Amino acid sequence: MVVWDGGVPVGHYWGDRGAAVGAAAAKPGASATKRSLSVVICTRDRPKDLARAIVALLASDDPDFELVIVDNASVGDETAEVVRSFPGVKYVREDRPGLDLARNAGAEAATRDIVAYTDDDVEVASNWTAVLKTAFADPLTMAVTGLVLPKVLDTKARYLFERYWSFGKGYTPRTFDHEWFLAHDAYSAPVWDIGAGANMAFRREAFQLAGGFDPRLDVGASGCSGDSEMWYRVLAEGWNCRYLPELVVYHTHRPTMKGLRRQLYYYMRGHVSALLVQYERYGRRGDLRRVWKGLPLYYAQRLFRGWRTGFTEVAGCVAGWRYYRRTPRVEVPRIGAARGMEAPQGETGGFAERRKTDGDLVSVVIPCYNHGHFLGAAIQSVLDQTHKNVEVIVVDDGSTDDTADVCRRFPGVRYVRVYRVGPCAARNIGVAYSRGDFLIFLDADDLLYPNALEVNLYYFGYRPELAFVSGAHDRIDPEGRQLESPAAVERMEGNYGALLLGNYIGMEATVMYRRGLFFHYYFDPSVVSCEDYDLNLRIARQFPVLGHTHKVAAYRIHGQNRSGDKEAMARSAIQVLRKQEPYLITPAEESLYRQGLDNWTAYYRV
């Protein structure tokens, strides 16, 4: 990944005058050199181990963190009694057995920026909490893991586990990004190489963007891989996972060969289940190829060589396939956002408190893939705004043209390079780098008119309860000549109903959002196109929004517009609208929804 600010490339993310960005810590998802920390330990009927784990944590060099203990259906009261003996430690009871259910309960209970996980049979190094607080400086980093060392190696089983199945991933820092994910796609990205659940942490935003842990996996369900399947989702949706060997914990391995064999059985059971869950969610053929081709070949070679635990592991693989077949599909929870369908906590009343917008910083996010020949004009249109307090973030999605060179010509432009994450993820990533009070998403081949920011900000000042404001637009040809444009219609109220009928917001760059909406709401990478329609429907359902008739942007028509594929656009628009069906409340909404389905069919048929 390459990031620069003001045309100067740097190894990480740097702000004005070359100083490391830290001032934006108050913004959700923004870069920071130090962030607040919650630590979650999930436990079940191991009070003595838990007490040792808590003692090690409370002896940390940096004691400023929130500690959450999730009691996962323990039979007795000993776990609760242990927690009560440590003042200030938060106790959460999760009565449904299952490690990933407990992890999700811990994430719900945690209140800090970073949510870290360790186990009750683990003791953390004294600097563990301090290292975690500085591990998320890069806004692209959504997950961090570290080195897991054995606490003791006093039995054959513990020695064999450490030699052949160690949690330790070496002493070299690594960044796992979307490019790495795609490079290994043929047989599924080996996300198990990223780390171990005994030593992992996430931004809170990860649970909104990627969802929580899948309760079908790990202990109490299939047996394993809830952690690695979560990392898979983080990578699949365009974000990074980092491995830091200086983040050290000490794990107590199982002492007996019987316990080791049982552990390996459930590891492979969970591994195969996770591969099938991953395919179910993202449809990547490499996950199936690993199940049906990669693993059989691997174990055939191992069994031929007389590997003693091979039959145990093969039995686990078969059991994982059977478990997946008989277990109903579930939707992972969007922790803190409930799949993005309800209002962000703390924002409902806050919108109405601000009226002056003259000095507000507006962030304009420009995703770009091989549109360098248009990009310069798009950037210049932002710099020419009558409202001058603006920042530009260009997210280069693996372009092979001169996109990076174009950005260098504009001092102050933030440039972020990722690799083929797609337009939804690119926009979300741009949000993570933004620092503004308001957001606009401008495609690289489009333009803003000089008063675009001023006009939309005026409406926010006039109606401070609004979540977003949209305007009208022109259509232009590749050379910038004006084409016939759609008539604009003013929408001062009833906007959700109007969006059910059809997408009256004809161009996403005409929309200005409040920054506080993200990432309670986000561009959904599972939506192939019409992702802006999907986002605006979800927001308008919960908040007042406004549409005015002032033209604030120009939409460039050329041979590479995604909207040119009418058949694909029809499918996507109808798919997006159908997502609203479970949330319709009134008969009027249901009627508008049915009419909207007819409208989309008729529109694209014409």
C-alpha positions as CSV (number, residue, x, y, z in Angstrom):
1,M,0.0,0.0,0.0
2,V,1.2,3.5,-0.8
3,V,-0.2,6.6,0.9
4,W,0.9,10.2,0.6
5,D,-0.3,13.6,1.7
6,G,0.4,16.7,-0.3
7,G,2.2,14.7,-3.0
8,V,4.9,13.3,-0.7
9,P,4.9,9.5,-0.5
10,V,5.5,8.1,3.0
11,G,5.7,4.6,4.5
12,H,2.5,5.1,6.6
13,Y,0.0,7.9,6.8
14,W,1.3,11.4,7.4
15,G,-0.4,14.7,7.7
16,D,0.5,18.3,7.1
17,R,4.2,19.3,7.5
18,G,5.2,15.6,7.7
19,A,3.8,15.1,11.2
20,A,2.2,11.8,12.1
21,V,-1.6,12.2,12.1
22,G,-3.0,11.9,15.6
23,A,-5.3,14.9,15.9
24,A,-8.2,13.1,14.2
25,A,-8.7,10.4,16.8
26,A,-12.1,11.8,17.7
27,K,-13.4,11.0,14.2
28,P,-14.7,7.4,13.8
29,G,-12.3,5.4,11.8
30,A,-9.7,8.2,11.6
31,S,-6.0,7.7,11.9
32,A,-4.5,8.0,15.4
33,T,-1.2,7.2,17.0
34,K,-3.0,6.0,20.2
35,R,-6.5,4.8,20.7
36,S,-8.6,3.6,23.7
37,L,-8.7,-0.1,24.4
38,S,-11.2,-2.7,25.6
39,V,-9.9,-6.3,26.3
40,V,-12.4,-9.2,26.1
41,I,-11.8,-12.6,27.7
42,C,-14.4,-15.3,27.0
43,T,-14.4,-18.1,29.5
44,R,-16.3,-21.2,30.6
45,D,-15.8,-23.1,33.9
46,R,-12.0,-22.3,34.2
47,P,-11.9,-19.9,37.1
48,K,-8.3,-20.6,38.1
49,D,-7.0,-20.0,34.6
50,L,-9.2,-16.9,34.4
51,A,-7.8,-15.5,37.6
52,R,-4.2,-15.9,36.3
53,A,-5.1,-14.2,33.0
54,I,-6.7,-11.3,34.8
55,V,-3.7,-10.8,37.1
56,A,-1.4,-10.7,34.2
57,L,-3.5,-8.1,32.4
58,L,-3.9,-5.9,35.5
59,A,-0.1,-5.9,35.8
60,S,0.3,-4.3,32.3
61,D,2.6,-1.3,31.9
62,D,-0.3,0.6,30.5
63,P,-3.3,-0.1,32.8
64,D,-5.7,2.3,31.1
65,F,-8.0,-0.1,29.4
66,E,-11.5,-1.6,29.9
67,L,-11.6,-5.3,30.8
68,V,-14.7,-7.3,29.9
69,I,-15.1,-10.9,31.0
70,V,-17.8,-12.9,29.1
71,D,-19.0,-15.9,31.1
72,N,-20.1,-18.3,28.4
73,A,-22.7,-20.5,30.1
74,S,-20.5,-21.7,33.0
75,V,-22.2,-24.3,35.1
76,G,-21.3,-22.9,38.5
77,D,-20.9,-19.4,40.1
78,E,-17.1,-19.6,40.4
79,T,-16.4,-17.5,37.3
80,A,-18.6,-14.7,38.5
81,E,-17.0,-14.9,42.0
82,V,-13.5,-14.6,40.4
83,V,-14.6,-11.4,38.4
84,R,-16.1,-9.9,41.6
85,S,-12.8,-10.2,43.3
86,F,-11.3,-7.7,40.8
87,P,-12.9,-4.3,41.2
88,G,-13.6,-2.4,38.0
89,V,-13.7,-5.5,35.8
90,K,-16.9,-5.8,33.7
91,Y,-18.8,-9.1,33.9
92,V,-21.1,-10.2,31.0
93,R,-23.1,-13.4,31.1
94,E,-23.8,-15.2,27.7
95,D,-26.1,-18.2,28.4
96,R,-25.9,-19.5,24.8
97,P,-22.9,-21.9,24.6
98,G,-20.5,-20.9,21.8
99,L,-17.2,-19.0,21.7
100,D,-18.2,-16.8,18.8
101,L,-21.5,-15.9,20.5
102,A,-19.4,-14.9,23.6
103,R,-17.0,-12.9,21.4
104,N,-20.0,-11.0,19.9
105,A,-21.4,-10.4,23.4
106,G,-18.0,-9.0,24.4
107,A,-17.9,-6.7,21.4
108,E,-21.4,-5.4,22.2
109,A,-20.3,-4.7,25.8
110,A,-17.0,-3.1,24.9
111,T,-17.0,0.7,24.8
112,R,-13.5,1.7,23.5
113,D,-12.0,2.3,20.1
114,I,-10.2,-1.1,19.9
115,V,-11.7,-4.4,20.9
116,A,-8.9,-6.9,21.8
117,Y,-9.4,-10.6,22.5
118,T,-7.3,-13.1,24.5
119,D,-8.1,-16.4,26.2
120,D,-8.5,-17.6,29.8
121,D,-5.5,-19.9,29.3
122,V,-3.3,-17.0,28.2
123,E,-1.0,-14.6,30.0
124,V,-0.2,-11.4,28.2
125,A,3.2,-9.7,28.1
126,S,3.5,-6.5,30.3
127,N,3.6,-4.2,27.2
128,W,0.7,-5.9,25.4
129,T,-1.9,-3.2,26.0
130,A,0.6,-0.4,25.2
131,V,1.5,-2.0,21.8
132,L,-2.2,-2.5,20.9
133,K,-3.0,1.1,21.4
134,T,-0.5,2.2,18.7
135,A,-1.1,-0.7,16.3
136,F,-4.0,0.9,14.4
137,A,-2.3,4.1,13.2
138,D,-3.0,3.1,9.5
139,P,-6.8,3.7,8.8
140,L,-6.7,0.7,6.5
141,T,-5.9,-1.7,9.4
142,M,-9.1,-3.3,10.8
143,A,-7.5,-6.3,12.5
144,V,-4.2,-6.9,14.3
145,T,-2.7,-10.2,15.6
146,G,0.6,-11.0,17.4
147,L,3.0,-13.6,18.5
148,V,1.7,-16.5,20.6
149,L,4.4,-18.3,22.5
150,P,4.1,-21.5,24.6
151,K,4.1,-20.9,28.3
152,V,5.6,-24.3,29.0
153,L,6.8,-27.3,26.8
154,D,6.9,-30.0,29.4
155,T,5.0,-32.8,27.7
156,K,5.2,-34.6,24.4
157,A,1.8,-33.3,23.3
158,R,2.8,-29.7,24.0
159,Y,6.1,-30.1,22.1
160,L,4.4,-31.7,19.1
161,F,1.7,-29.0,18.9
162,E,4.3,-26.2,19.0
163,R,6.5,-27.9,16.4
164,Y,3.8,-28.7,13.8
165,W,0.7,-26.6,14.6
166,S,2.2,-23.6,16.4
167,F,0.1,-20.4,17.0
168,G,3.4,-18.5,16.6
169,K,3.7,-16.9,13.1
170,G,7.4,-15.8,13.2
171,Y,9.3,-12.7,14.2
172,T,8.7,-10.5,11.1
173,P,5.9,-8.0,11.0
174,R,3.5,-8.6,8.1
175,T,0.7,-6.7,6.5
176,F,-2.0,-8.9,4.8
177,D,-4.0,-6.8,2.3
178,H,-6.5,-7.3,-0.5
179,E,-3.7,-7.8,-3.0
180,W,-2.4,-10.7,-0.9
181,F,-5.9,-12.0,-0.5
182,L,-6.4,-12.1,-4.3
183,A,-3.0,-13.5,-5.0
184,H,-3.9,-16.7,-3.0
185,D,-7.5,-16.9,-4.3
186,A,-7.0,-20.0,-6.3
187,Y,-7.1,-22.3,-3.2
188,S,-8.5,-19.8,-0.8
189,A,-6.4,-17.2,1.0
190,P,-4.6,-18.9,3.9
191,V,-6.0,-16.6,6.5
192,W,-5.0,-19.0,9.3
193,D,-1.4,-17.7,8.7
194,I,-2.5,-14.3,10.0
195,G,-2.4,-15.3,13.7
196,A,-4.5,-16.8,16.4
197,G,-7.7,-15.9,18.3
198,A,-5.7,-15.9,21.6
199,N,-4.0,-12.7,20.5
200,M,-6.1,-10.5,18.2
201,A,-7.8,-7.1,18.1
202,F,-10.1,-5.1,15.9
203,R,-11.3,-1.6,15.3
204,R,-14.9,-1.2,16.5
205,E,-15.8,-0.2,13.0
206,A,-14.8,-3.7,11.8
207,F,-17.9,-5.2,13.5
208,Q,-20.1,-2.7,11.6
209,L,-18.4,-3.1,8.2
210,A,-17.6,-6.9,8.2
211,G,-20.1,-8.0,10.9
212,G,-19.4,-10.0,14.1
213,F,-18.2,-13.5,14.5
214,D,-20.1,-16.3,12.8
215,P,-21.8,-18.4,15.6
216,R,-21.6,-21.5,13.5
217,L,-17.8,-21.7,14.0
218,D,-15.4,-22.2,16.8
219,V,-15.8,-23.9,20.2
220,G,-19.4,-24.8,21.0
221,A,-20.2,-25.1,17.3
222,S,-18.1,-26.5,14.5
223,G,-15.0,-26.3,16.7
224,C,-12.6,-23.7,15.2
225,S,-11.9,-20.9,12.7
226,G,-14.2,-18.2,13.9
227,D,-11.2,-15.9,14.1
228,S,-9.7,-16.7,10.7
229,E,-13.1,-16.4,9.0
230,M,-13.5,-13.0,10.5
231,W,-10.1,-12.0,9.0
232,Y,-11.2,-13.4,5.7
233,R,-14.2,-11.0,5.7
234,V,-12.0,-8.0,6.7
235,L,-9.7,-8.8,3.7
236,A,-12.5,-9.6,1.3
237,E,-14.0,-6.2,1.9
238,G,-10.8,-4.3,1.1
239,W,-9.2,-3.7,4.5
240,N,-5.9,-4.9,6.0
241,C,-4.9,-7.3,8.8
242,R,-1.5,-6.8,10.5
243,Y,0.8,-9.2,12.3
244,L,3.0,-7.7,14.9
245,P,5.6,-10.0,16.6
246,E,6.1,-7.5,19.4
247,L,2.5,-8.1,20.5
248,V,3.3,-11.2,22.7
249,V,1.1,-13.5,24.8
250,Y,1.9,-16.9,26.4
251,H,-0.5,-19.8,25.8
252,T,-0.9,-23.0,27.8
253,H,-1.1,-25.8,25.3
254,R,-3.1,-29.0,26.0
255,P,-0.9,-31.4,28.0
256,T,-2.0,-34.9,26.8
257,M,-1.9,-36.7,23.4
258,K,-5.6,-37.4,23.8
259,G,-6.3,-33.7,24.2
260,L,-4.1,-32.9,21.3
261,R,-5.9,-35.3,19.0
262,R,-9.3,-33.9,20.0
263,Q,-8.0,-30.4,19.4
264,L,-6.8,-31.3,15.9
265,Y,-10.1,-33.0,15.1
266,Y,-12.0,-29.9,15.9
267,Y,-9.5,-27.6,14.2
268,M,-10.1,-29.4,10.9
269,R,-13.8,-29.7,11.5
270,G,-14.0,-25.9,11.9
271,H,-11.6,-25.3,9.1
272,V,-13.8,-27.1,6.5
273,S,-16.9,-25.4,7.9
274,A,-15.3,-22.0,7.6
275,L,-14.3,-22.6,4.0
276,L,-17.9,-23.5,3.1
277,V,-19.2,-20.5,5.1
278,Q,-16.7,-18.3,3.2
279,Y,-17.9,-19.6,-0.2
280,E,-21.5,-19.2,0.9
281,R,-20.8,-15.5,1.8
282,Y,-18.6,-14.4,-1.1
283,G,-18.9,-17.1,-3.8
284,R,-15.1,-17.5,-4.3
285,R,-14.4,-20.8,-6.0
286,G,-11.0,-21.2,-4.3
287,D,-12.8,-22.0,-1.0
288,L,-14.5,-25.0,-2.6
289,R,-11.3,-25.9,-4.5
290,R,-9.5,-26.2,-1.2
291,V,-12.2,-28.4,0.3
292,W,-12.6,-30.8,-2.6
293,K,-9.1,-30.8,-4.1
294,G,-6.4,-29.2,-2.0
295,L,-7.2,-30.9,1.3
296,P,-7.7,-34.5,-0.2
297,L,-4.3,-34.2,-2.0
298,Y,-2.6,-32.8,1.2
299,Y,-3.8,-35.6,3.4
300,A,-3.2,-38.3,0.8
301,Q,0.5,-37.3,0.9
302,R,0.6,-37.2,4.7
303,L,-1.1,-40.5,5.2
304,F,1.2,-42.1,2.7
305,R,4.1,-40.9,4.8
306,G,2.6,-42.5,7.9
307,W,1.6,-39.2,9.7
308,R,0.1,-40.4,13.0
309,T,-2.6,-37.8,13.4
310,G,-3.7,-37.8,9.7
311,F,-6.7,-40.0,10.2
312,T,-7.9,-37.8,13.1
313,E,-7.6,-34.7,10.9
314,V,-9.3,-36.3,7.9
315,A,-12.2,-37.4,10.2
316,G,-12.4,-33.7,11.3
317,C,-12.6,-32.6,7.7
318,V,-15.5,-34.9,6.9
319,A,-17.3,-33.9,10.1
320,G,-16.9,-30.2,9.2
321,W,-18.6,-30.8,5.9
322,R,-21.5,-32.7,7.6
323,Y,-21.8,-30.0,10.2
324,Y,-22.1,-27.3,7.6
325,R,-24.7,-29.3,5.7
326,R,-27.0,-29.7,8.7
327,T,-26.6,-26.2,10.2
328,P,-28.9,-23.4,9.1
329,R,-27.4,-20.4,7.5
330,V,-27.1,-17.3,9.7
331,E,-26.6,-13.6,9.2
332,V,-23.7,-12.4,11.2
333,P,-24.7,-9.4,13.4
334,R,-23.5,-5.9,12.5
335,I,-22.5,-5.1,16.0
336,G,-23.4,-1.5,17.0
337,A,-25.4,-1.1,13.8
338,A,-27.9,-4.0,13.5
339,R,-27.1,-4.4,9.8
340,G,-27.2,-0.6,9.4
341,M,-31.0,-0.3,9.5
342,E,-31.4,1.8,12.7
343,A,-30.2,5.2,13.7
344,P,-26.6,5.7,14.9
345,Q,-26.6,6.0,18.6
346,G,-25.7,9.5,19.8
347,E,-26.5,11.1,16.4
348,T,-30.3,11.5,16.4
349,G,-30.4,14.5,18.7
350,G,-26.9,15.8,17.7
351,F,-27.9,16.7,14.2
352,A,-30.2,19.4,15.3
353,E,-27.7,21.2,17.5
354,R,-25.5,22.7,14.8
355,R,-26.6,25.5,12.5
356,K,-23.4,27.4,11.3
357,T,-21.6,25.5,8.5
358,D,-19.3,28.2,7.1
359,G,-16.2,26.8,8.7
360,D,-16.9,23.1,8.5
361,L,-14.4,20.9,6.8
362,V,-15.8,18.9,3.8
363,S,-14.1,15.7,2.7
364,V,-14.4,14.8,-0.9
365,V,-13.6,11.1,-1.6
366,I,-12.7,10.3,-5.2
367,P,-12.3,6.6,-6.0
368,C,-10.4,6.0,-9.2
369,Y,-9.6,3.0,-11.4
370,N,-7.8,3.9,-14.7
371,H,-9.5,7.2,-15.1
372,G,-6.4,9.3,-14.8
373,H,-7.3,11.2,-18.0
374,F,-10.5,12.5,-16.2
375,L,-9.1,12.7,-12.7
376,G,-7.3,16.0,-12.9
377,A,-10.5,17.8,-13.9
378,A,-12.4,16.2,-11.0
379,I,-9.8,17.3,-8.5
380,Q,-9.6,20.8,-9.9
381,S,-13.4,21.1,-9.6
382,V,-13.1,20.4,-5.8
383,L,-10.2,22.9,-5.4
384,D,-12.3,25.6,-7.2
385,Q,-15.1,25.5,-4.7
386,T,-16.4,28.7,-3.2
387,H,-16.4,26.9,0.2
388,K,-12.6,26.7,0.7
389,N,-12.4,24.4,3.8
390,V,-12.2,21.2,1.8
391,E,-9.9,18.2,1.6
392,V,-9.5,15.7,-1.3
393,I,-8.8,12.0,-0.8
394,V,-8.1,10.0,-3.9
395,V,-8.4,6.2,-3.5
396,D,-6.5,4.6,-6.4
397,D,-8.0,1.1,-6.7
398,G,-4.9,-0.5,-8.4
399,S,-4.8,1.7,-11.5
400,T,-2.3,0.9,-14.2
401,D,-2.5,4.4,-15.8
402,D,-1.1,7.8,-14.7
403,T,-3.5,8.2,-11.7
404,A,-0.7,8.5,-9.2
405,D,1.2,11.1,-11.4
406,V,-2.0,13.2,-11.7
407,C,-2.4,13.3,-7.9
408,R,1.2,14.4,-7.5
409,R,0.4,17.6,-9.5
410,F,-2.0,18.7,-6.8
411,P,-0.4,19.7,-3.5
412,G,-2.5,18.7,-0.5
413,V,-4.3,15.8,-2.1
414,R,-4.3,12.7,0.0
415,Y,-3.5,9.7,-2.1
416,V,-4.3,6.1,-1.0
417,R,-3.5,3.1,-3.2
418,V,-5.3,-0.2,-2.7
419,Y,-5.6,-3.1,-5.0
420,R,-8.9,-4.0,-6.8
421,V,-11.2,-3.7,-3.8
422,G,-14.1,-2.3,-5.8
423,P,-16.0,1.0,-5.7
424,C,-17.8,0.3,-2.5
425,A,-14.8,-0.6,-0.5
426,A,-12.8,2.2,-2.1
427,R,-15.4,4.7,-0.9
428,N,-15.4,3.2,2.6
429,I,-11.6,3.3,2.7
430,G,-11.8,7.0,1.7
431,V,-14.1,7.6,4.7
432,A,-11.5,6.1,7.0
433,Y,-8.9,8.6,5.8
434,S,-11.3,11.6,6.0
435,R,-11.3,14.2,8.7
436,G,-14.3,16.4,7.6
437,D,-17.6,17.1,9.2
438,F,-19.3,16.3,5.9
439,L,-18.6,13.9,3.1
440,I,-19.1,13.9,-0.7
441,F,-18.3,11.0,-3.0
442,L,-17.2,12.2,-6.4
443,D,-16.3,9.7,-9.2
444,A,-13.1,10.4,-11.0
445,D,-14.8,11.0,-14.3
446,D,-17.3,13.5,-12.9
447,L,-17.2,17.2,-11.8
448,L,-18.5,19.4,-9.0
449,Y,-19.8,22.8,-9.9
450,P,-18.0,25.7,-8.0
451,N,-20.9,26.3,-5.6
452,A,-21.7,22.6,-4.8
453,L,-20.4,22.6,-1.3
454,E,-21.8,26.0,-0.4
455,V,-25.3,25.2,-1.7
456,N,-25.5,21.8,0.2
457,L,-24.1,23.3,3.4
458,Y,-26.7,26.1,3.2
459,Y,-29.4,23.4,3.4
460,F,-27.7,21.8,6.4
461,G,-27.7,25.2,8.2
462,Y,-31.3,25.8,7.3
463,R,-32.4,22.2,8.3
464,P,-29.9,21.0,10.9
465,E,-31.8,17.8,11.5
466,L,-30.9,16.4,8.0
467,A,-28.7,13.4,7.5
468,F,-27.9,14.1,3.9
469,V,-28.7,16.7,1.2
470,S,-28.9,16.0,-2.5
471,G,-29.1,18.2,-5.5
472,A,-29.5,18.1,-9.3
473,H,-27.0,17.5,-12.0
474,D,-26.2,18.0,-15.7
475,R,-24.9,15.4,-18.1
476,I,-21.8,16.0,-20.2
477,D,-19.9,14.2,-22.9
478,P,-16.2,13.1,-22.6
479,E,-15.1,16.6,-23.7
480,G,-17.3,18.3,-21.2
481,R,-20.0,19.5,-23.6
482,Q,-23.5,19.6,-22.1
483,L,-26.0,16.9,-23.0
484,E,-29.7,16.7,-22.4
485,S,-30.2,16.3,-18.6
486,P,-33.1,15.0,-16.5
487,A,-35.5,17.4,-14.9
488,A,-34.9,17.9,-11.2
489,V,-37.7,17.5,-8.6
490,E,-37.6,19.1,-5.2
491,R,-38.0,16.6,-2.3
492,M,-38.4,18.4,1.0
493,E,-40.1,15.5,2.8
494,G,-41.3,12.0,2.2
495,N,-38.0,11.1,0.7
496,Y,-37.9,7.5,1.8
497,G,-41.2,6.9,0.0
498,A,-39.8,8.7,-3.1
499,L,-36.8,6.4,-3.1
500,L,-39.0,3.4,-2.9
501,L,-40.6,4.6,-6.1
502,G,-37.3,5.0,-7.8
503,N,-33.9,6.6,-7.3
504,Y,-34.7,10.4,-7.6
505,I,-31.0,11.0,-6.7
506,G,-29.6,10.6,-10.2
507,M,-26.0,11.2,-9.3
508,E,-24.1,10.3,-6.1
509,A,-21.8,13.3,-6.2
510,T,-24.8,15.6,-5.6
511,V,-25.2,14.1,-2.1
512,M,-23.5,15.5,0.9
513,Y,-23.6,13.3,4.1
514,R,-22.9,14.0,7.7
515,R,-19.7,12.3,8.7
516,G,-21.3,10.9,11.8
517,L,-23.4,8.5,9.8
518,F,-20.3,6.4,8.9
519,F,-19.8,3.5,9.7
520,H,-23.2,2.9,11.2
521,Y,-24.0,3.2,7.5
522,Y,-21.6,2.2,4.7
523,F,-21.4,1.3,1.1
524,D,-22.2,-2.5,1.0
525,P,-19.5,-4.4,-1.1
526,S,-22.0,-7.2,-1.7
527,V,-24.1,-4.8,-3.9
528,V,-22.6,-5.0,-7.4
529,S,-24.0,-1.7,-8.6
530,C,-26.6,0.8,-7.4
531,E,-24.7,0.8,-4.1
532,D,-25.5,4.5,-3.6
533,Y,-29.2,3.8,-4.0
534,D,-28.9,1.1,-1.3
535,L,-27.1,3.4,1.1
536,N,-29.5,6.3,0.6
537,L,-32.5,4.0,1.1
538,R,-31.1,2.8,4.4
539,I,-30.4,6.3,5.7
540,A,-33.6,7.9,4.5
541,R,-35.6,5.2,6.2
542,Q,-34.3,6.4,9.6
543,F,-33.5,10.1,9.1
544,P,-34.9,13.2,7.5
545,V,-33.2,14.0,4.2
546,L,-33.7,16.6,1.5
547,G,-33.5,16.9,-2.2
548,H,-33.2,20.4,-3.9
549,T,-33.2,21.4,-7.6
550,H,-29.9,23.4,-7.7
551,K,-27.5,21.8,-10.1
552,V,-24.3,21.1,-8.2
553,A,-22.5,18.4,-10.4
554,A,-21.9,17.1,-13.9
555,Y,-22.1,13.4,-14.8
556,R,-19.8,12.5,-17.6
557,I,-21.3,10.0,-20.2
558,H,-18.6,7.9,-21.9
559,G,-18.2,4.3,-23.1
560,Q,-17.0,2.9,-19.7
561,N,-19.9,4.1,-17.5
562,R,-21.3,1.2,-15.4
563,S,-24.8,2.5,-15.9
564,G,-24.5,1.7,-19.6
565,D,-25.3,-2.0,-18.9
566,K,-29.0,-1.6,-18.7
567,E,-29.7,-5.3,-17.9
568,A,-27.2,-5.4,-15.0
569,M,-28.5,-2.1,-13.7
570,A,-32.1,-3.4,-13.7
571,R,-31.1,-6.5,-11.8
572,S,-29.1,-4.4,-9.2
573,A,-31.8,-1.8,-8.7
574,I,-34.5,-4.4,-8.1
575,Q,-32.2,-6.4,-5.8
576,V,-31.4,-3.2,-3.8
577,L,-35.1,-2.3,-3.5
578,R,-36.0,-5.9,-2.4
579,K,-33.6,-5.5,0.5
580,Q,-36.1,-3.0,2.0
581,E,-39.1,-5.4,2.0
582,P,-38.5,-6.7,5.6
583,Y,-38.5,-3.2,7.0
584,L,-41.7,-1.8,5.4
585,I,-44.0,-0.8,8.2
586,T,-47.1,0.9,6.8
587,P,-49.5,-0.1,4.0
588,A,-48.4,3.1,2.2
589,E,-44.8,2.0,2.2
590,E,-45.8,-1.5,1.0
591,S,-47.7,0.1,-1.9
592,L,-44.9,2.4,-2.8
593,Y,-42.5,-0.5,-2.7
594,R,-44.6,-2.6,-5.1
595,Q,-45.0,0.3,-7.5
596,G,-41.2,0.9,-7.3
597,L,-40.6,-2.7,-8.5
598,D,-42.9,-2.1,-11.5
599,N,-41.2,1.3,-12.1
600,W,-37.7,-0.2,-12.3
601,T,-38.9,-3.0,-14.6
602,A,-40.6,-0.5,-16.9
603,Y,-37.7,2.0,-16.9
604,Y,-35.1,-0.4,-18.0
605,R,-37.4,-2.2,-20.5
606,V,-37.8,1.2,-22.2
